[in-house]
Amino acid sequence: MLLNGLTSPEVLKAIAEQKLPELAQEIRNFLIEKVTQTGGHLGPNLGVVELTIALHRVFDSPKDVLVFDTGHQSYVHKILTGRAKDFDSLRQEDGLSGYPSRLESIHDVVENSHASTALSYADGIAKAFEQFGEGKDRHVIAVIGDGALTGGMTWEALNNIADAQDRPLVIVVNDNGRSYSPTIGGLAHHLLTLRTTKGYEKFLEWGKDVLVRTSAGKPIFDALHGMKKGIKDIVAPQGLFEDLGLKYIGPIDGHNIQELEFALNRAKEYQHPVIVHVITEKGRGYKPAENDEAERFHAVGVVDPETGIPIQNGGRTWTNVFSEEIVELAKSNQQIVAMTAAMLGPTGLDKFKKEFPHRLFDVGIAEQHAATSAAGMAYAGLHPVVAIYATFLNRAFDQLLLDVALHKAGVTFVLDRAGVTGDDGASHNGMWDLSLLQIVPGLHLAAPRDEATLRKALQAAVKINDAPSVVRFPKGALAKAVPASDSYKTVDILQGTQIGDLLIVSVGSMAPIALATADLLTAHGLKVTVVDPLWVMPINEDLITLAKNFTHLATIEDGVKVGGVGAAISSRLREESSTWSTMEFGLPTKFLEHAKRNKILEKYGLTAESISQKILEKTRSTSIS
């Protein structure tokens, strides 16, 4: 097999051209075999096999720098740079990352897996090369999907890239018409036009060949060339890019290695910013992905390699519950509209779209725009529900703070994949929201612990029309129902009484761990009560009143401990008395390695055993037990 000896890009360059289709098929077979066993981003990588081969044959990584936007499509790059032997450990603890990783290889540059960032990164690298006098000798190549072009940051970068025409920066637009969901908006329509109107460059070259043979040919050709923008608008409107000062090459068949190498070599020789528009098919070569909706195979769990059917059915998920409840709420409330940032299916809004197609807005990969657009909708009388992954709210924080909260806009943000998500690594853990949102004036934040409290939180959130609200929940299967055994006014008591030694405040999905911790401590003679306030912002004054009946208080959350819910409650209690004994349990302020959720929680002490041990050490030191 050709793949067995593929240890570096230099080896790839030595493979005979006629053997490359065979190599491409081997890589596809390898990806299907490995990724269906470990889970991962299968569809995007099946679509870029030939493109990645051509990139590494034309350019000289790591001297020439390859920057992958999001990194979803970097598996083939990893294979071609000698990491095929490690694919059994893909996305596993201490194994191969699901994204580019500087720790793995000198060929990896950008680890951030958030979309629309690659062009800004590439612009900065190219500027640095120029400063060091290496600008003409080292190329920077940014591979960006058509979906990522819907992000505003991309266009900020393009504006700057076009301003410096002497830098050899190649932008490869990997156009498969999809991000997670089909790419939408004006830019998507523009690219669709480019895909379906090939032939402009051939037409212009044919005209030149014919006209220059006549005495008047050169002036006529120059006149026609001067009409370039008008012709392009009719024949192939790539003028959008060239109006920015960027040379355009394409569209190119992204599964024809010869065509790809020819186009990339042209771009390499140009020595100026140039866009290479490549048409690929997401999931190519894998029948389940080709025959089904490509969105389902963007990222997969462990699946049957023949059928693509999940081997383990995780049952109902948090996302399923949100999907059902928001539809029910919208049936009786005409003001509710929903918004997604190119993630219709993953956030569960596909059912909403089927039921209310004219009340669903997909803004593309543009979270900042989504937040401010939602504020405008709220001003005009609607109640927008913006469903995104928790980690992506980071990108829209300024808009949430100053465009939504400052204007007291009734917008509900639903944060899927909150807390520790695990397998996808540092950039996908939704661990920042509980700390970031603490400083947003007037914001209401709910952290439900099970299906019933998620529905309850959503029902309350869409009734808040004078401030932003947030409902957060974790990735994956629903937790078992955790019913309240009692209540203290608005605070659910999950276990224990209204007075005792220790009050444990459980935040959201950490309820099972909080209850297990209480059981261990009770066995040591402590009188322990576990409560869930559901709404953790603003601080529940009933919780503060209840806490005065206890000697110690501990909070357990799956967000960053610094500035989190526990810190806010502790600060509020110390306003009452400086003698309060409080303990906060949460995540450290660091980027977490990829691993299963339970492994990460164990590593950072968020288990019943670890938490109870630390509580015992503190309580014993104060002679409570």
HELIX and SHEET records of a PDB file:
HELIX    1   1 LEU A    3  GLY A    5  5                                   3    
HELIX    2   2 PRO A    9  ALA A   14  1                                   6    
HELIX    3   3 GLU A   17  LYS A   19  5                                   3    
HELIX    4   4 LEU A   20  THR A   38  1                                  19    
HELIX    5   5 LEU A   42  LEU A   46  1                                   5    
HELIX    6   6 VAL A   49  VAL A   58  1                                  10    
HELIX    7   7 TYR A   75  LYS A   78  1                                   4    
HELIX    8   8 ILE A   79  ARG A   83  3                                   5    
HELIX    9   9 ALA A   84  SER A   89  5                                   6    
HELIX   10  10 ALA A  118  GLN A  131  1                                  14    
HELIX   11  11 ALA A  148  THR A  150  5                                   3    
HELIX   12  12 GLY A  152  ILE A  161  1                                  10    
HELIX   13  13 GLY A  186  THR A  196  1                                  11    
HELIX   14  14 TYR A  200  LEU A  211  1                                  12    
HELIX   15  15 GLY A  217  GLY A  226  1                                  10    
HELIX   16  16 LYS A  228  VAL A  235  1                                   8    
HELIX   17  17 GLY A  239  GLU A  242  1                                   4    
HELIX   18  18 ILE A  257  TYR A  270  1                                  14    
HELIX   19  19 LYS A  287  ASN A  291  1                                   5    
HELIX   20  20 ALA A  294  PHE A  297  5                                   4    
HELIX   21  21 TRP A  318  SER A  332  1                                  15    
HELIX   22  22 ASP A  350  GLU A  355  1                                   6    
HELIX   23  23 PRO A  357  ARG A  359  5                                   3    
HELIX   24  24 GLU A  367  TYR A  379  1                                  13    
HELIX   25  25 ALA A  390  LEU A  393  1                                   4    
HELIX   26  26 ASN A  394  ALA A  396  5                                   3    
HELIX   27  27 PHE A  397  ASP A  398  1                                   2    
HELIX   28  28 GLN A  399  ALA A  405  3                                   7    
HELIX   29  29 ALA A  426  HIS A  428  5                                   3    
HELIX   30  30 ASP A  433  LEU A  436  1                                   4    
HELIX   31  31 LEU A  437  ILE A  439  5                                   3    
HELIX   32  32 GLU A  451  ALA A  461  1                                  11    
HELIX   33  33 GLY A  508  MET A  510  5                                   3    
HELIX   34  34 ALA A  511  THR A  522  1                                  12    
HELIX   35  35 GLU A  541  ALA A  547  1                                   7    
HELIX   36  36 VAL A  565  GLU A  576  1                                  12    
HELIX   37  37 ARG A  597  LYS A  603  1                                   7    
HELIX   38  38 ALA A  608  SER A  621  1                                  14    
SHEET    1   A 5 VAL A  65  PHE A  68  0                                        
SHEET    2   A 5 VAL A 140  GLY A 145  1                                        
SHEET    3   A 5 LEU A 169  ASP A 175  1                                        
SHEET    4   A 5 VAL A 274  ILE A 279  1                                        
SHEET    5   A 5 LYS A 247  ASP A 253  1                                        
SHEET    1   B 7 LEU A 360  ASP A 362  0                                        
SHEET    2   B 7 ILE A 336  THR A 340  1                                        
SHEET    3   B 7 HIS A 383  TYR A 389  1                                        
SHEET    4   B 7 THR A 412  ASP A 416  1                                        
SHEET    5   B 7 SER A 469  ARG A 472  1                                        
SHEET    6   B 7 HIS A 444  ALA A 446  1                                        
SHEET    7   B 7 TRP A 535  MET A 537 -1                                        
SHEET    1   C 6 ASP A 486  TYR A 488  0                                        
SHEET    2   C 6 VAL A 491  GLN A 495 -1                                        
SHEET    3   C 6 VAL A 528  ASP A 532 -1                                        
SHEET    4   C 6 GLY A 500  SER A 506  1                                        
SHEET    5   C 6 PHE A 550  VAL A 560  1                                        
SHEET    6   C 6 SER A 581  LEU A 587  1                                        
END                                                                             
